[in-house]
Amino acid sequence: METLKTTSTFKLGNTLSINRVGYGAMQLTGTGVFGDAPNRDNAIRVLQEAVAAGVNFIDTAEAYGPKFNESLIADALYPYKKGVVIATKGGFNRPGPGQWIPNGDPNHIRENIEGSLKRLKVDTIDLWQLHRIDANVPVEKTLAPVAEAVKAGKIRYVGLSEVDIKQIEQAEKIVPIVSVQNLYNLGNRSWEEVVDYTAKRNIAFIPWFPLASGPDKLQDKIGAIAKKHNATTAQIALAWLLKRSANILLIPGTSSVGHLHENIQAGTIELSEEEFAELSR
């Protein structure tokens, strides 16, 4: 059993110490992120291997499945090992495979929270994230039941997903925000401003789709650097993110134990300043 050699951690909400290479469980569902994991035994094994290898941050959502993914995590990992942080999300309707409809109705959010508590078999959700801000519902209304749940001890910390700086500041008037999960990777850096803003504020930045290594023009550069480190392209893409900012937490997903260990090993690769600069151009 390989264990996480990197000592790189981040304190979520200034209290929960998290290994910066985590695991995103979205891929442990059916086609179109709909339905249960096609091979449940394998999915359970991947989750158990992740925790055994030192991963202590698992990201899921009510919308994955929907609902199946949270139950799978509880089946695989409950009772949770001390220090393991399970992060979930709410705020989507999922009428069918590949369909994602934001729903910020307070009753829907309340229902999501209560459902997640039951499915994950916890009294307190470590990190609950609003999956999307619903353009049809004022964010104050959407987050009201979240603030209530924090007060009641049902949610420890709150995060947001796919938001700009103005939206983060708006949300913070209702509830403290400790994390932001936006699309970001070596090939897509449209949220640079948010990465820098969250870093200054000591808010975790969790890039989703972290394994994308960018356009073809980058491949030669990455290939040469990967060869030097005896690493894969994907590992270099992850190592670049870890070097980019100390508040970045990675949640690469996979349904393969082999890939899982490959992703974890990315946490041990240290890019030089020159390599980082070359990839960042």
HELIX and SHEET records of a PDB file:
HELIX    1   1 ALA A   25  GLN A   27  5                                   3    
HELIX    2   2 THR A   31  VAL A   33  5                                   3    
HELIX    3   3 ARG A   40  ALA A   52  1                                  13    
HELIX    4   4 PHE A   68  LEU A   77  1                                  10    
HELIX    5   5 PRO A  106  LEU A  120  1                                  15    
HELIX    6   6 VAL A  139  LYS A  151  1                                  13    
HELIX    7   7 ILE A  165  ALA A  171  1                                   7    
HELIX    8   8 GLU A  192  ARG A  201  1                                  10    
HELIX    9   9 ASP A  216  LYS A  228  1                                  13    
HELIX   10  10 THR A  233  ARG A  244  1                                  12    
HELIX   11  11 VAL A  257  GLN A  265  1                                   9    
HELIX   12  12 ALA A  266  THR A  268  5                                   3    
HELIX   13  13 GLU A  273  SER A  280  1                                   8    
SHEET    1   A 2 THR A   9  LEU A  12  0                                        
SHEET    2   A 2 LEU A  16  ASN A  19 -1                                        
SHEET    1   B 7 TYR A  23  GLY A  24  0                                        
SHEET    2   B 7 PHE A  57  ASP A  59  1                                        
SHEET    3   B 7 VAL A  85  GLY A  90  1                                        
SHEET    4   B 7 ILE A 125  LEU A 130  1                                        
SHEET    5   B 7 ILE A 155  SER A 161  1                                        
SHEET    6   B 7 SER A 179  GLN A 181  1                                        
SHEET    7   B 7 ALA A 204  PHE A 205  1                                        
SHEET    1   C 2 PHE A  92  ASN A  93  0                                        
SHEET    2   C 2 ILE A 101  PRO A 102 -1                                        
END                                                                             
